[in-house]
Amino acid sequence: MMHRRTLLTALLSVLSGALAGTLAVPAAQAADPAEIRLDWATYNPVSLVLKEKGFLEEALKPRGIKVRWTQSLGSNKALEFLNGGAIDIGSSAGAAALLARINGNPIKVVYAFSRPEWTALVTRKDTGIAKPADLKGKRVAVTRGTDPHIFLIRALQSAGLTEKDAKLVLLQHADGRTALERGDVDAWAGLDPMMAASEIEGGAVLFHRDAAANTWGVLDVREDFLKEHPDLVKTVIAAYEQARTFALANPDALKSALVNATKLPDAVIAKQIERTDLSQPAVGPAQAESIKAAGLALQQAGVVPAGTDVTAAVDALIDPQFNPAPGR
């Protein structure tokens, strides 16, 4: 009897230890999805190279994961897609990402695809508009929730004006260009490459420029996707790095990818590329400062609630854990 009790005690001890060991094992990562969904955008030249060259498809092929591409016509659309779960990773301006997060869109910024001067205030030669102060009472085309919109707000602030002092006409970027050239509006908060096209093909005038007030082009990831599939986010960024490095080494291929996607002339695309820096992909203090400055300006303008801790919101937005190794 004692011998049997000893054996039973030993067996229970072994089972208890095995169970405890099982409970101590970290939770496994979520199973691979059948596909990963990304956007491409003409304001994100690296996305066009990535899509055209198939670097991500090649990296994911051994795992049987497909790549689905969706075009974003502006930061507002990319952020809508992310918020609605239509894509997993999307392209936007840094300040637009901050505004979206403050408004409840659960995203993280994980990569900088460009440091662009992609927006300016644009008018026709015949309007007499030469500075932001001249926009008082004027019709201005703008895409709400994008870097051009935020740029417009800050430009009006610099002249002691607010959005209410101008007559905003809400249009997507391409329609804003058309409205300006047709005479339906007096000015436009432009975005490349449509802005470069209007400048070269339509004789438009960029009457207010401020490169420092253009916030970075960034990749945003849904927080739930980031938590469930950090390895896939890492794979996407590695593929983006492959495309970015290729674009820098092959400027003609970059230009060709943009021409193919936009159907715009070489001269227009050259102007866009001239205003686009692809050399700084890591996210951190530089993006944080730029985005925070925009956020504080939006708060002063009443777009961001007065009680919002903008600095804390920026800190919560930017996630540098996937930054490429220095020197790459």
Phi and psi restraints in degrees (value plus and minus 20) as a CYANA .aco file:
   2 MET   PHI     -83.2   -43.2
   2 MET   PSI     -58.9   -18.9
   3 HIS   PHI     -82.7   -42.7
   3 HIS   PSI     -61.5   -21.5
   4 ARG   PHI     -85.8   -45.8
   4 ARG   PSI     -58.3   -18.3
   5 ARG   PHI     -85.0   -45.0
   5 ARG   PSI     -59.0   -19.0
   6 THR   PHI     -83.4   -43.4
   6 THR   PSI     -63.5   -23.5
   7 LEU   PHI     -83.3   -43.3
   7 LEU   PSI     -61.6   -21.6
   8 LEU   PHI     -83.6   -43.6
   8 LEU   PSI     -63.8   -23.8
   9 THR   PHI     -80.5   -40.5
   9 THR   PSI     -64.2   -24.2
  10 ALA   PHI     -83.5   -43.5
  10 ALA   PSI     -61.8   -21.8
  11 LEU   PHI     -83.2   -43.2
  11 LEU   PSI     -63.7   -23.7
  12 LEU   PHI     -82.5   -42.5
  12 LEU   PSI     -56.7   -16.7
  13 SER   PHI     -84.3   -44.3
  13 SER   PSI     -63.6   -23.6
  14 VAL   PHI     -84.0   -44.0
  14 VAL   PSI     -64.7   -24.7
  15 LEU   PHI     -82.7   -42.7
  15 LEU   PSI     -61.0   -21.0
  16 SER   PHI     -83.2   -43.2
  16 SER   PSI     -63.0   -23.0
  17 GLY   PHI     -83.7   -43.7
  17 GLY   PSI     -61.9   -21.9
  18 ALA   PHI     -83.3   -43.3
  18 ALA   PSI     -61.8   -21.8
  19 LEU   PHI     -84.2   -44.2
  19 LEU   PSI     -62.9   -22.9
  20 ALA   PHI     -82.8   -42.8
  20 ALA   PSI     -60.8   -20.8
  21 GLY   PHI     -83.1   -43.1
  21 GLY   PSI     -58.6   -18.6
  22 THR   PHI     -83.9   -43.9
  22 THR   PSI     -62.4   -22.4
  23 LEU   PHI     -87.5   -47.5
  23 LEU   PSI     -45.5    -5.5
  24 ALA   PHI    -100.1   -60.1
  24 ALA   PSI     -34.4     5.6
  25 VAL   PHI     -89.9   -49.9
  25 VAL   PSI     110.6   150.6
  26 PRO   PHI     -79.8   -39.8
  26 PRO   PSI     132.0   172.0
  27 ALA   PHI     -81.2   -41.2
  27 ALA   PSI     116.5   156.5
  28 ALA   PHI     -90.9   -50.9
  28 ALA   PSI     130.9   170.9
  29 GLN   PHI     -86.1   -46.1
  29 GLN   PSI     132.1   172.1
  30 ALA   PHI     -79.0   -39.0
  30 ALA   PSI     127.6   167.6
  31 ALA   PHI     -79.4   -39.4
  31 ALA   PSI     131.5   171.5
  32 ASP   PHI     -78.8   -38.8
  32 ASP   PSI     117.2   157.2
  33 PRO   PHI     -94.2   -54.2
  33 PRO   PSI     142.2   182.2
  34 ALA   PHI     -89.2   -49.2
  34 ALA   PSI     -48.1    -8.1
  35 GLU   PHI    -170.5  -130.5
  35 GLU   PSI     138.8   178.8
  36 ILE   PHI    -138.4   -98.4
  36 ILE   PSI     118.0   158.0
  37 ARG   PHI    -133.8   -93.8
  37 ARG   PSI      99.9   139.9
  38 LEU   PHI    -143.4  -103.4
  38 LEU   PSI     142.5   182.5
  39 ASP   PHI    -123.9   -83.9
  39 ASP   PSI     141.2   181.2
  40 TRP   PHI    -146.4  -106.4
  40 TRP   PSI     131.2   171.2
  41 ALA   PHI    -172.2  -132.2
  41 ALA   PSI     123.9   163.9
  42 THR   PHI     -89.8   -49.8
  42 THR   PSI     -38.1     1.9
  43 TYR   PHI    -105.7   -65.7
  43 TYR   PSI     -21.6    18.4
  44 ASN   PHI    -140.9  -100.9
  44 ASN   PSI      63.7   103.7
  45 PRO   PHI     -78.6   -38.6
  45 PRO   PSI     -53.0   -13.0
  46 VAL   PHI     -84.3   -44.3
  46 VAL   PSI     -54.6   -14.6
  47 SER   PHI     -82.6   -42.6
  47 SER   PSI     -53.6   -13.6
  48 LEU   PHI     -89.5   -49.5
  48 LEU   PSI     -60.8   -20.8
  49 VAL   PHI     -85.5   -45.5
  49 VAL   PSI     -63.4   -23.4
  50 LEU   PHI     -79.4   -39.4
  50 LEU   PSI     -65.7   -25.7
  51 LYS   PHI     -86.6   -46.6
  51 LYS   PSI     -62.5   -22.5
  52 GLU   PHI     -89.0   -49.0
  52 GLU   PSI     -59.4   -19.4
  53 LYS   PHI    -103.9   -63.9
  53 LYS   PSI     -40.1    -0.1
  54 GLY   PHI      53.8    93.8
  54 GLY   PSI       4.2    44.2
  55 PHE   PHI     -81.3   -41.3
  55 PHE   PSI     -60.9   -20.9
  56 LEU   PHI     -91.0   -51.0
  56 LEU   PSI     -62.2   -22.2
  57 GLU   PHI     -77.8   -37.8
  57 GLU   PSI     -60.9   -20.9
  58 GLU   PHI     -85.1   -45.1
  58 GLU   PSI     -61.1   -21.1
  59 ALA   PHI     -87.6   -47.6
  59 ALA   PSI     -52.4   -12.4
  60 LEU   PHI    -114.7   -74.7
  60 LEU   PSI     -29.1    10.9
  61 LYS   PHI     -77.0   -37.0
  61 LYS   PSI     -63.2   -23.2
  62 PRO   PHI     -81.4   -41.4
  62 PRO   PSI     -42.5    -2.5
  63 ARG   PHI    -116.1   -76.1
  63 ARG   PSI     -21.5    18.5
  64 GLY   PHI      51.3    91.3
  64 GLY   PSI       3.6    43.6
  65 ILE   PHI    -118.9   -78.9
  65 ILE   PSI     106.5   146.5
  66 LYS   PHI    -105.3   -65.3
  66 LYS   PSI     141.8   181.8
  67 VAL   PHI    -138.4   -98.4
  67 VAL   PSI     105.4   145.4
  68 ARG   PHI    -132.0   -92.0
  68 ARG   PSI     108.0   148.0
  69 TRP   PHI    -125.9   -85.9
  69 TRP   PSI     118.1   158.1
  70 THR   PHI    -151.9  -111.9
  70 THR   PSI     113.9   153.9
  71 GLN   PHI     -98.2   -58.2
  71 GLN   PSI     114.8   154.8
  72 SER   PHI    -125.8   -85.8
  72 SER   PSI     108.1   148.1
  73 LEU   PHI    -108.9   -68.9
  73 LEU   PSI     -26.3    13.7
  74 GLY   PHI    -197.5  -157.5
  74 GLY   PSI     146.6   186.6
  75 SER   PHI     -74.7   -34.7
  75 SER   PSI     -59.0   -19.0
  76 ASN   PHI     -79.5   -39.5
  76 ASN   PSI     -59.6   -19.6
  77 LYS   PHI     -91.9   -51.9
  77 LYS   PSI     -62.3   -22.3
  78 ALA   PHI     -79.4   -39.4
  78 ALA   PSI     -62.2   -22.2
  79 LEU   PHI     -91.7   -51.7
  79 LEU   PSI     -54.0   -14.0
  80 GLU   PHI     -83.0   -43.0
  80 GLU   PSI     -64.3   -24.3
  81 PHE   PHI     -80.9   -40.9
  81 PHE   PSI     -62.5   -22.5
  82 LEU   PHI     -84.6   -44.6
  82 LEU   PSI     -65.8   -25.8
  83 ASN   PHI     -84.4   -44.4
  83 ASN   PSI     -53.2   -13.2
  84 GLY   PHI    -108.2   -68.2
  84 GLY   PSI     -21.6    18.4
  85 GLY   PHI      57.8    97.8
  85 GLY   PSI      -4.7    35.3
  86 ALA   PHI     -98.6   -58.6
  86 ALA   PSI     -46.7    -6.7
  87 ILE   PHI    -153.4  -113.4
  87 ILE   PSI     142.8   182.8
  88 ASP   PHI    -119.4   -79.4
  88 ASP   PSI     -53.6   -13.6
  89 ILE   PHI    -157.7  -117.7
  89 ILE   PSI     112.0   152.0
  90 GLY   PHI    -160.9  -120.9
  90 GLY   PSI     145.3   185.3
  91 SER   PHI    -123.9   -83.9
  91 SER   PSI     110.6   150.6
  92 SER   PHI    -173.0  -133.0
  92 SER   PSI     153.1   193.1
  93 ALA   PHI     -97.9   -57.9
  93 ALA   PSI     129.9   169.9
  94 GLY   PHI     -79.2   -39.2
  94 GLY   PSI     -64.7   -24.7
  95 ALA   PHI     -86.9   -46.9
  95 ALA   PSI     -56.4   -16.4
  96 ALA   PHI     -84.6   -44.6
  96 ALA   PSI     -58.1   -18.1
  97 ALA   PHI     -83.5   -43.5
  97 ALA   PSI     -60.9   -20.9
  98 LEU   PHI     -82.7   -42.7
  98 LEU   PSI     -67.3   -27.3
  99 LEU   PHI     -80.5   -40.5
  99 LEU   PSI     -60.4   -20.4
 100 ALA   PHI     -84.4   -44.4
 100 ALA   PSI     -63.4   -23.4
 101 ARG   PHI     -85.2   -45.2
 101 ARG   PSI     -62.2   -22.2
 102 ILE   PHI     -79.6   -39.6
 102 ILE   PSI     -53.7   -13.7
 103 ASN   PHI    -106.6   -66.6
 103 ASN   PSI     -10.2    29.8
 104 GLY   PHI      83.0   123.0
 104 GLY   PSI     -13.7    26.3
 105 ASN   PHI    -103.8   -63.8
 105 ASN   PSI      92.5   132.5
 106 PRO   PHI    -100.3   -60.3
 106 PRO   PSI      63.4   103.4
 107 ILE   PHI    -146.4  -106.4
 107 ILE   PSI     140.7   180.7
 108 LYS   PHI    -147.7  -107.7
 108 LYS   PSI     124.0   164.0
 109 VAL   PHI    -113.3   -73.3
 109 VAL   PSI     104.3   144.3
 110 VAL   PHI    -142.6  -102.6
 110 VAL   PSI     -25.8    14.2
 111 TYR   PHI    -184.0  -144.0
 111 TYR   PSI     127.8   167.8
 112 ALA   PHI    -131.4   -91.4
 112 ALA   PSI      89.1   129.1
 113 PHE   PHI    -100.6   -60.6
 113 PHE   PSI     -39.6     0.4
 114 SER   PHI    -184.7  -144.7
 114 SER   PSI     138.5   178.5
 115 ARG   PHI    -135.9   -95.9
 115 ARG   PSI      71.8   111.8
 116 PRO   PHI    -122.0   -82.0
 116 PRO   PSI     137.8   177.8
 117 GLU   PHI    -127.8   -87.8
 117 GLU   PSI      61.0   101.0
 118 TRP   PHI    -122.2   -82.2
 118 TRP   PSI     -24.6    15.4
 119 THR   PHI    -152.7  -112.7
 119 THR   PSI     128.7   168.7
 120 ALA   PHI    -179.0  -139.0
 120 ALA   PSI     150.8   190.8
 121 LEU   PHI    -114.2   -74.2
 121 LEU   PSI     112.0   152.0
 122 VAL   PHI    -144.8  -104.8
 122 VAL   PSI     124.3   164.3
 123 THR   PHI    -166.0  -126.0
 123 THR   PSI     156.0   196.0
 124 ARG   PHI    -109.4   -69.4
 124 ARG   PSI     142.5   182.5
 125 LYS   PHI     -86.1   -46.1
 125 LYS   PSI     -43.6    -3.6
 126 ASP   PHI    -113.9   -73.9
 126 ASP   PSI     -16.0    24.0
 127 THR   PHI    -106.4   -66.4
 127 THR   PSI     -40.4    -0.4
 128 GLY   PHI      58.7    98.7
 128 GLY   PSI     -16.3    23.7
 129 ILE   PHI    -103.3   -63.3
 129 ILE   PSI     104.9   144.9
 130 ALA   PHI    -149.5  -109.5
 130 ALA   PSI     -31.9     8.1
 131 LYS   PHI    -175.2  -135.2
 131 LYS   PSI     142.5   182.5
 132 PRO   PHI     -74.3   -34.3
 132 PRO   PSI     -55.2   -15.2
 133 ALA   PHI     -80.5   -40.5
 133 ALA   PSI     -46.7    -6.7
 134 ASP   PHI     -93.2   -53.2
 134 ASP   PSI     -26.5    13.5
 135 LEU   PHI    -101.2   -61.2
 135 LEU   PSI     -26.1    13.9
 136 LYS   PHI     -78.6   -38.6
 136 LYS   PSI     102.0   142.0
 137 GLY   PHI      58.7    98.7
 137 GLY   PSI     -18.5    21.5
 138 LYS   PHI    -113.7   -73.7
 138 LYS   PSI     137.4   177.4
 139 ARG   PHI    -107.4   -67.4
 139 ARG   PSI     104.1   144.1
 140 VAL   PHI    -145.9  -105.9
 140 VAL   PSI     101.2   141.2
 141 ALA   PHI     -98.7   -58.7
 141 ALA   PSI     117.2   157.2
 142 VAL   PHI    -178.5  -138.5
 142 VAL   PSI     130.7   170.7
 143 THR   PHI    -123.2   -83.2
 143 THR   PSI      89.6   129.6
 144 ARG   PHI     -81.9   -41.9
 144 ARG   PSI     122.1   162.1
 145 GLY   PHI      61.9   101.9
 145 GLY   PSI      -3.0    37.0
 146 THR   PHI    -140.5  -100.5
 146 THR   PSI     150.5   190.5
 147 ASP   PHI     -79.5   -39.5
 147 ASP   PSI     -60.8   -20.8
 148 PRO   PHI     -79.3   -39.3
 148 PRO   PSI     -57.5   -17.5
 149 HIS   PHI     -83.4   -43.4
 149 HIS   PSI     -66.4   -26.4
 150 ILE   PHI     -85.8   -45.8
 150 ILE   PSI     -58.6   -18.6
 151 PHE   PHI     -81.0   -41.0
 151 PHE   PSI     -62.5   -22.5
 152 LEU   PHI     -81.2   -41.2
 152 LEU   PSI     -66.0   -26.0
 153 ILE   PHI     -77.5   -37.5
 153 ILE   PSI     -65.6   -25.6
 154 ARG   PHI     -87.9   -47.9
 154 ARG   PSI     -56.6   -16.6
 155 ALA   PHI     -85.4   -45.4
 155 ALA   PSI     -62.5   -22.5
 156 LEU   PHI     -83.4   -43.4
 156 LEU   PSI     -60.8   -20.8
 157 GLN   PHI     -78.3   -38.3
 157 GLN   PSI     -60.0   -20.0
 158 SER   PHI     -83.3   -43.3
 158 SER   PSI     -41.0    -1.0
 159 ALA   PHI    -122.5   -82.5
 159 ALA   PSI     -10.5    29.5
 160 GLY   PHI      55.9    95.9
 160 GLY   PSI       1.4    41.4
 161 LEU   PHI    -134.6   -94.6
 161 LEU   PSI     148.2   188.2
 162 THR   PHI    -146.8  -106.8
 162 THR   PSI     156.0   196.0
 163 GLU   PHI     -75.7   -35.7
 163 GLU   PSI     -52.1   -12.1
 164 LYS   PHI     -90.3   -50.3
 164 LYS   PSI     -37.1     2.9
 165 ASP   PHI    -100.3   -60.3
 165 ASP   PSI     -37.5     2.5
 166 ALA   PHI    -131.6   -91.6
 166 ALA   PSI     149.0   189.0
 167 LYS   PHI    -127.2   -87.2
 167 LYS   PSI      76.8   116.8
 168 LEU   PHI     -95.9   -55.9
 168 LEU   PSI     112.9   152.9
 169 VAL   PHI    -133.3   -93.3
 169 VAL   PSI      91.2   131.2
 170 LEU   PHI    -103.5   -63.5
 170 LEU   PSI      92.4   132.4
 171 LEU   PHI    -161.5  -121.5
 171 LEU   PSI     134.8   174.8
 172 GLN   PHI     -88.5   -48.5
 172 GLN   PSI     140.8   180.8
 173 HIS   PHI     -74.4   -34.4
 173 HIS   PSI     -68.7   -28.7
 174 ALA   PHI     -82.8   -42.8
 174 ALA   PSI     -56.8   -16.8
 175 ASP   PHI     -90.5   -50.5
 175 ASP   PSI     -49.8    -9.8
 176 GLY   PHI     -83.9   -43.9
 176 GLY   PSI     -62.0   -22.0
 177 ARG   PHI     -80.2   -40.2
 177 ARG   PSI     -67.4   -27.4
 178 THR   PHI     -80.3   -40.3
 178 THR   PSI     -63.6   -23.6
 179 ALA   PHI     -83.0   -43.0
 179 ALA   PSI     -58.9   -18.9
 180 LEU   PHI     -85.1   -45.1
 180 LEU   PSI     -70.5   -30.5
 181 GLU   PHI     -88.2   -48.2
 181 GLU   PSI     -45.4    -5.4
 182 ARG   PHI    -103.9   -63.9
 182 ARG   PSI     -32.9     7.1
 183 GLY   PHI      69.5   109.5
 183 GLY   PSI      -9.5    30.5
 184 ASP   PHI     -96.0   -56.0
 184 ASP   PSI     -43.1    -3.1
 185 VAL   PHI    -152.4  -112.4
 185 VAL   PSI     144.4   184.4
 186 ASP   PHI    -112.0   -72.0
 186 ASP   PSI     -45.8    -5.8
 187 ALA   PHI    -171.9  -131.9
 187 ALA   PSI     149.7   189.7
 188 TRP   PHI    -168.2  -128.2
 188 TRP   PSI     114.1   154.1
 189 ALA   PHI    -103.9   -63.9
 189 ALA   PSI      77.3   117.3
 190 GLY   PHI    -102.8   -62.8
 190 GLY   PSI     145.3   185.3
 191 LEU   PHI    -163.8  -123.8
 191 LEU   PSI     113.2   153.2
 192 ASP   PHI     -89.7   -49.7
 192 ASP   PSI     128.5   168.5
 193 PRO   PHI    -106.0   -66.0
 193 PRO   PSI     -25.6    14.4
 194 MET   PHI     -81.5   -41.5
 194 MET   PSI     -56.5   -16.5
 195 MET   PHI     -85.4   -45.4
 195 MET   PSI     -63.6   -23.6
 196 ALA   PHI     -82.8   -42.8
 196 ALA   PSI     -57.8   -17.8
 197 ALA   PHI     -84.5   -44.5
 197 ALA   PSI     -62.5   -22.5
 198 SER   PHI     -85.7   -45.7
 198 SER   PSI     -56.9   -16.9
 199 GLU   PHI     -85.9   -45.9
 199 GLU   PSI     -65.6   -25.6
 200 ILE   PHI    -105.1   -65.1
 200 ILE   PSI     -63.4   -23.4
 201 GLU   PHI    -109.5   -69.5
 201 GLU   PSI     -52.4   -12.4
 202 GLY   PHI    -126.4   -86.4
 202 GLY   PSI     -20.3    19.7
 203 GLY   PHI      50.4    90.4
 203 GLY   PSI       1.1    41.1
 204 ALA   PHI     -87.8   -47.8
 204 ALA   PSI     135.8   175.8
 205 VAL   PHI    -133.5   -93.5
 205 VAL   PSI     106.2   146.2
 206 LEU   PHI    -106.1   -66.1
 206 LEU   PSI      75.6   115.6
 207 PHE   PHI    -108.5   -68.5
 207 PHE   PSI     -34.0     6.0
 208 HIS   PHI    -161.9  -121.9
 208 HIS   PSI      96.1   136.1
 209 ARG   PHI    -144.5  -104.5
 209 ARG   PSI     125.0   165.0
 210 ASP   PHI    -178.2  -138.2
 210 ASP   PSI      74.2   114.2
 211 ALA   PHI     -77.7   -37.7
 211 ALA   PSI     -55.9   -15.9
 212 ALA   PHI     -87.6   -47.6
 212 ALA   PSI     -42.9    -2.9
 213 ALA   PHI    -110.3   -70.3
 213 ALA   PSI     -17.4    22.6
 214 ASN   PHI    -108.4   -68.4
 214 ASN   PSI      99.0   139.0
 215 THR   PHI    -106.3   -66.3
 215 THR   PSI     141.2   181.2
 216 TRP   PHI     -81.7   -41.7
 216 TRP   PSI     134.5   174.5
 217 GLY   PHI    -104.9   -64.9
 217 GLY   PSI     100.9   140.9
 218 VAL   PHI    -149.4  -109.4
 218 VAL   PSI     137.0   177.0
 219 LEU   PHI    -114.6   -74.6
 219 LEU   PSI     109.8   149.8
 220 ASP   PHI    -129.5   -89.5
 220 ASP   PSI     119.7   159.7
 221 VAL   PHI    -143.3  -103.3
 221 VAL   PSI     117.9   157.9
 222 ARG   PHI     -82.7   -42.7
 222 ARG   PSI     115.3   155.3
 223 GLU   PHI     -80.3   -40.3
 223 GLU   PSI     -59.0   -19.0
 224 ASP   PHI     -85.0   -45.0
 224 ASP   PSI     -58.9   -18.9
 225 PHE   PHI     -86.9   -46.9
 225 PHE   PSI     -60.3   -20.3
 226 LEU   PHI     -81.3   -41.3
 226 LEU   PSI     -62.0   -22.0
 227 LYS   PHI     -89.7   -49.7
 227 LYS   PSI     -57.1   -17.1
 228 GLU   PHI    -102.1   -62.1
 228 GLU   PSI     -50.9   -10.9
 229 HIS   PHI    -155.8  -115.8
 229 HIS   PSI      37.4    77.4
 230 PRO   PHI     -80.9   -40.9
 230 PRO   PSI     -51.7   -11.7
 231 ASP   PHI     -86.7   -46.7
 231 ASP   PSI     -54.0   -14.0
 232 LEU   PHI     -90.7   -50.7
 232 LEU   PSI     -57.8   -17.8
 233 VAL   PHI     -81.1   -41.1
 233 VAL   PSI     -62.5   -22.5
 234 LYS   PHI     -81.5   -41.5
 234 LYS   PSI     -60.8   -20.8
 235 THR   PHI     -85.8   -45.8
 235 THR   PSI     -60.9   -20.9
 236 VAL   PHI     -81.8   -41.8
 236 VAL   PSI     -65.2   -25.2
 237 ILE   PHI     -87.4   -47.4
 237 ILE   PSI     -56.5   -16.5
 238 ALA   PHI     -82.3   -42.3
 238 ALA   PSI     -59.7   -19.7
 239 ALA   PHI     -88.4   -48.4
 239 ALA   PSI     -59.2   -19.2
 240 TYR   PHI     -80.6   -40.6
 240 TYR   PSI     -60.4   -20.4
 241 GLU   PHI     -83.9   -43.9
 241 GLU   PSI     -58.2   -18.2
 242 GLN   PHI     -82.2   -42.2
 242 GLN   PSI     -62.7   -22.7
 243 ALA   PHI     -90.0   -50.0
 243 ALA   PSI     -61.4   -21.4
 244 ARG   PHI     -83.2   -43.2
 244 ARG   PSI     -65.3   -25.3
 245 THR   PHI     -82.8   -42.8
 245 THR   PSI     -60.7   -20.7
 246 PHE   PHI     -82.7   -42.7
 246 PHE   PSI     -63.0   -23.0
 247 ALA   PHI     -82.5   -42.5
 247 ALA   PSI     -61.3   -21.3
 248 LEU   PHI     -87.6   -47.6
 248 LEU   PSI     -56.5   -16.5
 249 ALA   PHI    -100.4   -60.4
 249 ALA   PSI     -39.4     0.6
 250 ASN   PHI    -152.0  -112.0
 250 ASN   PSI      50.5    90.5
 251 PRO   PHI     -78.6   -38.6
 251 PRO   PSI     -51.7   -11.7
 252 ASP   PHI     -87.2   -47.2
 252 ASP   PSI     -55.7   -15.7
 253 ALA   PHI     -88.8   -48.8
 253 ALA   PSI     -57.1   -17.1
 254 LEU   PHI     -82.6   -42.6
 254 LEU   PSI     -66.9   -26.9
 255 LYS   PHI     -80.9   -40.9
 255 LYS   PSI     -61.7   -21.7
 256 SER   PHI     -83.1   -43.1
 256 SER   PSI     -60.7   -20.7
 257 ALA   PHI     -82.8   -42.8
 257 ALA   PSI     -60.2   -20.2
 258 LEU   PHI     -89.3   -49.3
 258 LEU   PSI     -61.3   -21.3
 259 VAL   PHI     -82.3   -42.3
 259 VAL   PSI     -63.5   -23.5
 260 ASN   PHI     -83.0   -43.0
 260 ASN   PSI     -58.0   -18.0
 261 ALA   PHI     -98.4   -58.4
 261 ALA   PSI     -55.4   -15.4
 262 THR   PHI    -119.0   -79.0
 262 THR   PSI     -41.1    -1.1
 263 LYS   PHI      42.1    82.1
 263 LYS   PSI       6.3    46.3
 264 LEU   PHI    -118.4   -78.4
 264 LEU   PSI     135.3   175.3
 265 PRO   PHI     -83.7   -43.7
 265 PRO   PSI     138.4   178.4
 266 ASP   PHI     -75.8   -35.8
 266 ASP   PSI     -59.6   -19.6
 267 ALA   PHI     -83.4   -43.4
 267 ALA   PSI     -56.4   -16.4
 268 VAL   PHI     -87.7   -47.7
 268 VAL   PSI     -66.3   -26.3
 269 ILE   PHI     -85.8   -45.8
 269 ILE   PSI     -56.7   -16.7
 270 ALA   PHI     -80.6   -40.6
 270 ALA   PSI     -57.9   -17.9
 271 LYS   PHI     -85.5   -45.5
 271 LYS   PSI     -62.2   -22.2
 272 GLN   PHI     -82.7   -42.7
 272 GLN   PSI     -66.7   -26.7
 273 ILE   PHI     -83.7   -43.7
 273 ILE   PSI     -56.6   -16.6
 274 GLU   PHI     -78.6   -38.6
 274 GLU   PSI     -49.7    -9.7
 275 ARG   PHI    -118.9   -78.9
 275 ARG   PSI      -5.8    34.2
 276 THR   PHI    -145.9  -105.9
 276 THR   PSI      99.2   139.2
 277 ASP   PHI    -120.2   -80.2
 277 ASP   PSI      98.8   138.8
 278 LEU   PHI    -124.7   -84.7
 278 LEU   PSI      -3.5    36.5
 279 SER   PHI    -113.3   -73.3
 279 SER   PSI     -23.2    16.8
 280 GLN   PHI    -149.6  -109.6
 280 GLN   PSI      61.1   101.1
 281 PRO   PHI    -103.1   -63.1
 281 PRO   PSI     -41.9    -1.9
 282 ALA   PHI     -91.1   -51.1
 282 ALA   PSI     122.3   162.3
 283 VAL   PHI    -121.9   -81.9
 283 VAL   PSI     124.1   164.1
 284 GLY   PHI     153.6   193.6
 284 GLY   PSI    -159.3  -119.3
 285 PRO   PHI     -77.6   -37.6
 285 PRO   PSI     -58.7   -18.7
 286 ALA   PHI     -82.3   -42.3
 286 ALA   PSI     -66.9   -26.9
 287 GLN   PHI     -87.3   -47.3
 287 GLN   PSI     -60.4   -20.4
 288 ALA   PHI     -78.6   -38.6
 288 ALA   PSI     -64.6   -24.6
 289 GLU   PHI     -85.7   -45.7
 289 GLU   PSI     -63.2   -23.2
 290 SER   PHI     -83.8   -43.8
 290 SER   PSI     -66.0   -26.0
 291 ILE   PHI     -88.8   -48.8
 291 ILE   PSI     -59.0   -19.0
 292 LYS   PHI     -83.7   -43.7
 292 LYS   PSI     -61.5   -21.5
 293 ALA   PHI     -79.8   -39.8
 293 ALA   PSI     -61.8   -21.8
 294 ALA   PHI     -86.2   -46.2
 294 ALA   PSI     -61.5   -21.5
 295 GLY   PHI     -81.9   -41.9
 295 GLY   PSI     -61.5   -21.5
 296 LEU   PHI     -87.3   -47.3
 296 LEU   PSI     -56.7   -16.7
 297 ALA   PHI     -85.5   -45.5
 297 ALA   PSI     -59.7   -19.7
 298 LEU   PHI     -86.5   -46.5
 298 LEU   PSI     -55.5   -15.5
 299 GLN   PHI     -86.5   -46.5
 299 GLN   PSI     -62.0   -22.0
 300 GLN   PHI     -82.9   -42.9
 300 GLN   PSI     -52.5   -12.5
 301 ALA   PHI    -102.2   -62.2
 301 ALA   PSI     -25.7    14.3
 302 GLY   PHI      67.4   107.4
 302 GLY   PSI     -15.2    24.8
 303 VAL   PHI     -96.6   -56.6
 303 VAL   PSI     -59.0   -19.0
 304 VAL   PHI    -119.0   -79.0
 304 VAL   PSI     111.9   151.9
 305 PRO   PHI     -74.3   -34.3
 305 PRO   PSI     123.8   163.8
 306 ALA   PHI     -79.1   -39.1
 306 ALA   PSI     -52.5   -12.5
 307 GLY   PHI    -101.9   -61.9
 307 GLY   PSI     -20.5    19.5
 308 THR   PHI     -93.5   -53.5
 308 THR   PSI     112.1   152.1
 309 ASP   PHI    -104.6   -64.6
 309 ASP   PSI      74.8   114.8
 310 VAL   PHI     -83.8   -43.8
 310 VAL   PSI     -61.5   -21.5
 311 THR   PHI     -80.4   -40.4
 311 THR   PSI     -64.8   -24.8
 312 ALA   PHI     -84.6   -44.6
 312 ALA   PSI     -57.6   -17.6
 313 ALA   PHI     -84.8   -44.8
 313 ALA   PSI     -59.7   -19.7
 314 VAL   PHI     -85.6   -45.6
 314 VAL   PSI     -63.7   -23.7
 315 ASP   PHI     -80.7   -40.7
 315 ASP   PSI     -57.1   -17.1
 316 ALA   PHI     -94.2   -54.2
 316 ALA   PSI     -43.6    -3.6
 317 LEU   PHI     -97.8   -57.8
 317 LEU   PSI     -63.6   -23.6
 318 ILE   PHI    -108.6   -68.6
 318 ILE   PSI     107.0   147.0
 319 ASP   PHI    -144.0  -104.0
 319 ASP   PSI      83.1   123.1
 320 PRO   PHI    -107.6   -67.6
 320 PRO   PSI     -12.4    27.6
 321 GLN   PHI     -84.0   -44.0
 321 GLN   PSI     -40.1    -0.1
 322 PHE   PHI    -122.2   -82.2
 322 PHE   PSI      -7.6    32.4
 323 ASN   PHI     -76.3   -36.3
 323 ASN   PSI     117.0   157.0
 324 PRO   PHI     -80.4   -40.4
 324 PRO   PSI     133.3   173.3
 325 ALA   PHI     -83.0   -43.0
 325 ALA   PSI     121.0   161.0
 326 PRO   PHI     -75.5   -35.5
 326 PRO   PSI     123.6   163.6
 327 GLY   PHI      70.9   110.9
 327 GLY   PSI     -28.5    11.5
